[in-house]
Amino acid sequence: MARMKTALSPRFLTTNELAAFLNISSRQVYRLREAGLPVVVLGQGAVRYDPAAVEAWILAHQPPAAAKSPRGRPRHPFPGAEAQP
């Protein structure tokens, strides 16, 4: 018998799965959640993450391109001051 697709067909990720997917710690996922990372709460406190919503949130919260140097380091906030390598 073929499985029917439902409204929940996109796979939701656990905190550990999202951390592995993003190559960050689970603690960092909790920090991002405190900063507004979207979650799906199932039942009594079971938290999952929608990969599409997470991707959209991350893209919307990227710092402006001018905030980074060509090497990817944050620019020093004071004009004329150089960051130490």
PyMOL CGO cylinders between C-alpha atoms (Angstrom):
from pymol import cmd
from pymol.cgo import CYLINDER

trace = [
    CYLINDER, 0.00, 0.00, 0.00, 1.41, 3.43, -0.95, 0.3, 1, 1, 1, 1, 1, 1,
    CYLINDER, 1.41, 3.43, -0.95, 1.88, 6.03, 1.76, 0.3, 1, 1, 1, 1, 1, 1,
    CYLINDER, 1.88, 6.03, 1.76, -0.15, 9.18, 1.37, 0.3, 1, 1, 1, 1, 1, 1,
    CYLINDER, -0.15, 9.18, 1.37, 1.52, 12.53, 1.76, 0.3, 1, 1, 1, 1, 1, 1,
    CYLINDER, 1.52, 12.53, 1.76, -0.03, 14.69, 4.44, 0.3, 1, 1, 1, 1, 1, 1,
    CYLINDER, -0.03, 14.69, 4.44, 0.30, 18.33, 5.41, 0.3, 1, 1, 1, 1, 1, 1,
    CYLINDER, 0.30, 18.33, 5.41, 3.17, 17.25, 7.68, 0.3, 1, 1, 1, 1, 1, 1,
    CYLINDER, 3.17, 17.25, 7.68, 5.18, 15.69, 4.86, 0.3, 1, 1, 1, 1, 1, 1,
    CYLINDER, 5.18, 15.69, 4.86, 8.10, 18.14, 5.26, 0.3, 1, 1, 1, 1, 1, 1,
    CYLINDER, 8.10, 18.14, 5.26, 10.35, 16.55, 7.86, 0.3, 1, 1, 1, 1, 1, 1,
    CYLINDER, 10.35, 16.55, 7.86, 10.75, 18.54, 11.05, 0.3, 1, 1, 1, 1, 1, 1,
    CYLINDER, 10.75, 18.54, 11.05, 14.13, 18.36, 12.77, 0.3, 1, 1, 1, 1, 1, 1,
    CYLINDER, 14.13, 18.36, 12.77, 14.98, 17.90, 16.43, 0.3, 1, 1, 1, 1, 1, 1,
    CYLINDER, 14.98, 17.90, 16.43, 17.43, 20.24, 18.14, 0.3, 1, 1, 1, 1, 1, 1,
    CYLINDER, 17.43, 20.24, 18.14, 20.28, 17.75, 17.74, 0.3, 1, 1, 1, 1, 1, 1,
    CYLINDER, 20.28, 17.75, 17.74, 19.43, 17.10, 14.09, 0.3, 1, 1, 1, 1, 1, 1,
    CYLINDER, 19.43, 17.10, 14.09, 19.33, 20.84, 13.34, 0.3, 1, 1, 1, 1, 1, 1,
    CYLINDER, 19.33, 20.84, 13.34, 22.64, 21.35, 15.15, 0.3, 1, 1, 1, 1, 1, 1,
    CYLINDER, 22.64, 21.35, 15.15, 24.26, 18.59, 13.07, 0.3, 1, 1, 1, 1, 1, 1,
    CYLINDER, 24.26, 18.59, 13.07, 22.74, 19.98, 9.87, 0.3, 1, 1, 1, 1, 1, 1,
    CYLINDER, 22.74, 19.98, 9.87, 24.05, 23.49, 10.60, 0.3, 1, 1, 1, 1, 1, 1,
    CYLINDER, 24.05, 23.49, 10.60, 27.34, 22.15, 11.99, 0.3, 1, 1, 1, 1, 1, 1,
    CYLINDER, 27.34, 22.15, 11.99, 26.89, 23.98, 15.30, 0.3, 1, 1, 1, 1, 1, 1,
    CYLINDER, 26.89, 23.98, 15.30, 26.35, 22.87, 18.88, 0.3, 1, 1, 1, 1, 1, 1,
    CYLINDER, 26.35, 22.87, 18.88, 22.90, 22.19, 20.28, 0.3, 1, 1, 1, 1, 1, 1,
    CYLINDER, 22.90, 22.19, 20.28, 23.59, 25.00, 22.78, 0.3, 1, 1, 1, 1, 1, 1,
    CYLINDER, 23.59, 25.00, 22.78, 24.00, 27.39, 19.85, 0.3, 1, 1, 1, 1, 1, 1,
    CYLINDER, 24.00, 27.39, 19.85, 20.63, 26.22, 18.50, 0.3, 1, 1, 1, 1, 1, 1,
    CYLINDER, 20.63, 26.22, 18.50, 19.10, 27.14, 21.89, 0.3, 1, 1, 1, 1, 1, 1,
    CYLINDER, 19.10, 27.14, 21.89, 20.75, 30.57, 21.68, 0.3, 1, 1, 1, 1, 1, 1,
    CYLINDER, 20.75, 30.57, 21.68, 19.35, 31.10, 18.19, 0.3, 1, 1, 1, 1, 1, 1,
    CYLINDER, 19.35, 31.10, 18.19, 15.94, 30.01, 19.46, 0.3, 1, 1, 1, 1, 1, 1,
    CYLINDER, 15.94, 30.01, 19.46, 16.14, 32.64, 22.22, 0.3, 1, 1, 1, 1, 1, 1,
    CYLINDER, 16.14, 32.64, 22.22, 16.97, 35.16, 19.48, 0.3, 1, 1, 1, 1, 1, 1,
    CYLINDER, 16.97, 35.16, 19.48, 13.79, 34.25, 17.59, 0.3, 1, 1, 1, 1, 1, 1,
    CYLINDER, 13.79, 34.25, 17.59, 14.58, 31.16, 15.53, 0.3, 1, 1, 1, 1, 1, 1,
    CYLINDER, 14.58, 31.16, 15.53, 11.16, 29.77, 14.52, 0.3, 1, 1, 1, 1, 1, 1,
    CYLINDER, 11.16, 29.77, 14.52, 10.05, 26.54, 16.17, 0.3, 1, 1, 1, 1, 1, 1,
    CYLINDER, 10.05, 26.54, 16.17, 7.13, 24.14, 15.92, 0.3, 1, 1, 1, 1, 1, 1,
    CYLINDER, 7.13, 24.14, 15.92, 5.83, 22.99, 19.29, 0.3, 1, 1, 1, 1, 1, 1,
    CYLINDER, 5.83, 22.99, 19.29, 4.23, 19.55, 19.25, 0.3, 1, 1, 1, 1, 1, 1,
    CYLINDER, 4.23, 19.55, 19.25, 2.24, 18.23, 22.15, 0.3, 1, 1, 1, 1, 1, 1,
    CYLINDER, 2.24, 18.23, 22.15, 3.56, 19.16, 25.56, 0.3, 1, 1, 1, 1, 1, 1,
    CYLINDER, 3.56, 19.16, 25.56, 6.85, 20.87, 24.85, 0.3, 1, 1, 1, 1, 1, 1,
    CYLINDER, 6.85, 20.87, 24.85, 8.25, 18.73, 22.04, 0.3, 1, 1, 1, 1, 1, 1,
    CYLINDER, 8.25, 18.73, 22.04, 10.10, 21.30, 19.92, 0.3, 1, 1, 1, 1, 1, 1,
    CYLINDER, 10.10, 21.30, 19.92, 10.91, 20.74, 16.27, 0.3, 1, 1, 1, 1, 1, 1,
    CYLINDER, 10.91, 20.74, 16.27, 12.30, 22.94, 13.51, 0.3, 1, 1, 1, 1, 1, 1,
    CYLINDER, 12.30, 22.94, 13.51, 10.98, 23.38, 9.97, 0.3, 1, 1, 1, 1, 1, 1,
    CYLINDER, 10.98, 23.38, 9.97, 14.09, 23.44, 7.73, 0.3, 1, 1, 1, 1, 1, 1,
    CYLINDER, 14.09, 23.44, 7.73, 12.51, 25.92, 5.28, 0.3, 1, 1, 1, 1, 1, 1,
    CYLINDER, 12.51, 25.92, 5.28, 11.53, 28.33, 8.08, 0.3, 1, 1, 1, 1, 1, 1,
    CYLINDER, 11.53, 28.33, 8.08, 14.98, 28.02, 9.66, 0.3, 1, 1, 1, 1, 1, 1,
    CYLINDER, 14.98, 28.02, 9.66, 16.67, 28.77, 6.33, 0.3, 1, 1, 1, 1, 1, 1,
    CYLINDER, 16.67, 28.77, 6.33, 14.45, 31.82, 5.75, 0.3, 1, 1, 1, 1, 1, 1,
    CYLINDER, 14.45, 31.82, 5.75, 15.14, 33.10, 9.28, 0.3, 1, 1, 1, 1, 1, 1,
    CYLINDER, 15.14, 33.10, 9.28, 18.90, 32.67, 8.92, 0.3, 1, 1, 1, 1, 1, 1,
    CYLINDER, 18.90, 32.67, 8.92, 18.93, 34.48, 5.57, 0.3, 1, 1, 1, 1, 1, 1,
    CYLINDER, 18.93, 34.48, 5.57, 16.83, 37.32, 7.00, 0.3, 1, 1, 1, 1, 1, 1,
    CYLINDER, 16.83, 37.32, 7.00, 19.18, 37.72, 9.97, 0.3, 1, 1, 1, 1, 1, 1,
    CYLINDER, 19.18, 37.72, 9.97, 22.49, 37.84, 8.09, 0.3, 1, 1, 1, 1, 1, 1,
    CYLINDER, 22.49, 37.84, 8.09, 24.59, 40.90, 8.91, 0.3, 1, 1, 1, 1, 1, 1,
    CYLINDER, 24.59, 40.90, 8.91, 24.95, 43.44, 6.09, 0.3, 1, 1, 1, 1, 1, 1,
    CYLINDER, 24.95, 43.44, 6.09, 27.77, 42.65, 3.67, 0.3, 1, 1, 1, 1, 1, 1,
    CYLINDER, 27.77, 42.65, 3.67, 29.56, 45.88, 4.60, 0.3, 1, 1, 1, 1, 1, 1,
    CYLINDER, 29.56, 45.88, 4.60, 29.90, 44.70, 8.20, 0.3, 1, 1, 1, 1, 1, 1,
    CYLINDER, 29.90, 44.70, 8.20, 32.57, 42.17, 7.25, 0.3, 1, 1, 1, 1, 1, 1,
    CYLINDER, 32.57, 42.17, 7.25, 36.04, 42.61, 5.88, 0.3, 1, 1, 1, 1, 1, 1,
    CYLINDER, 36.04, 42.61, 5.88, 37.09, 40.80, 2.69, 0.3, 1, 1, 1, 1, 1, 1,
    CYLINDER, 37.09, 40.80, 2.69, 38.56, 38.05, 4.89, 0.3, 1, 1, 1, 1, 1, 1,
    CYLINDER, 38.56, 38.05, 4.89, 35.18, 37.53, 6.58, 0.3, 1, 1, 1, 1, 1, 1,
    CYLINDER, 35.18, 37.53, 6.58, 36.22, 39.11, 9.87, 0.3, 1, 1, 1, 1, 1, 1,
    CYLINDER, 36.22, 39.11, 9.87, 34.06, 41.79, 11.45, 0.3, 1, 1, 1, 1, 1, 1,
    CYLINDER, 34.06, 41.79, 11.45, 35.31, 45.28, 10.67, 0.3, 1, 1, 1, 1, 1, 1,
    CYLINDER, 35.31, 45.28, 10.67, 36.66, 47.28, 13.57, 0.3, 1, 1, 1, 1, 1, 1,
    CYLINDER, 36.66, 47.28, 13.57, 33.96, 49.71, 14.74, 0.3, 1, 1, 1, 1, 1, 1,
    CYLINDER, 33.96, 49.71, 14.74, 36.32, 52.73, 14.80, 0.3, 1, 1, 1, 1, 1, 1,
    CYLINDER, 36.32, 52.73, 14.80, 37.48, 54.30, 11.51, 0.3, 1, 1, 1, 1, 1, 1,
    CYLINDER, 37.48, 54.30, 11.51, 41.23, 54.09, 11.02, 0.3, 1, 1, 1, 1, 1, 1,
    CYLINDER, 41.23, 54.09, 11.02, 41.71, 51.36, 13.65, 0.3, 1, 1, 1, 1, 1, 1,
    CYLINDER, 41.71, 51.36, 13.65, 42.95, 48.03, 12.40, 0.3, 1, 1, 1, 1, 1, 1,
    CYLINDER, 42.95, 48.03, 12.40, 41.96, 44.70, 13.93, 0.3, 1, 1, 1, 1, 1, 1,
    CYLINDER, 41.96, 44.70, 13.93, 44.83, 42.52, 15.10, 0.3, 1, 1, 1, 1, 1, 1,
    CYLINDER, 44.83, 42.52, 15.10, 45.29, 39.33, 13.02, 0.3, 1, 1, 1, 1, 1, 1,
]
cmd.load_cgo(trace, "trace")
